[in-house]
Amino acid sequence: MKGKRGFQPGQSGNPEGRPAGSRNKATDEIRHRITLLIERNLDNLEEDFRSLEPKVRLMTLERYLRYTVPPLSVVDIRAQFRPQLEALDDDQLLELAEKMLSLSSPNDETKG
């Protein structure tokens, strides 16, 4: 006997499943409607944003940035500089480390 949805548990009308990489139509529709809502109310949203307390405004901006700006990745930086660092000898690495430490303490009077 078929379940409430018309198929046996674990079976569907598409045994192959949805193709890899295909878009979810419901999610696309929701994203489209949210985009329209924002576009149609941009002036009000900006006014509301400016009326927020500075701390709340900053927290809100940080939340929005998560969805618009890709996060920085330490792994990418390491991969980019690894060959150059591996080519340095011990004396060069020590000199580089000392320079980096001096940059991290701007009030250090021994910098030259």
Secondary structure, DSSP 8 states (H G I E B T S, - for coil): ---TTSS-TT--S-TT-S-TT---HHHHHHHHHHHHHHHHTHHHHHHHHHHS-HHHHHHHHHHHHHHHS----HHHHHHHHHHHHHTS-HHHHHHHHHHHHHHH-TT-TT--
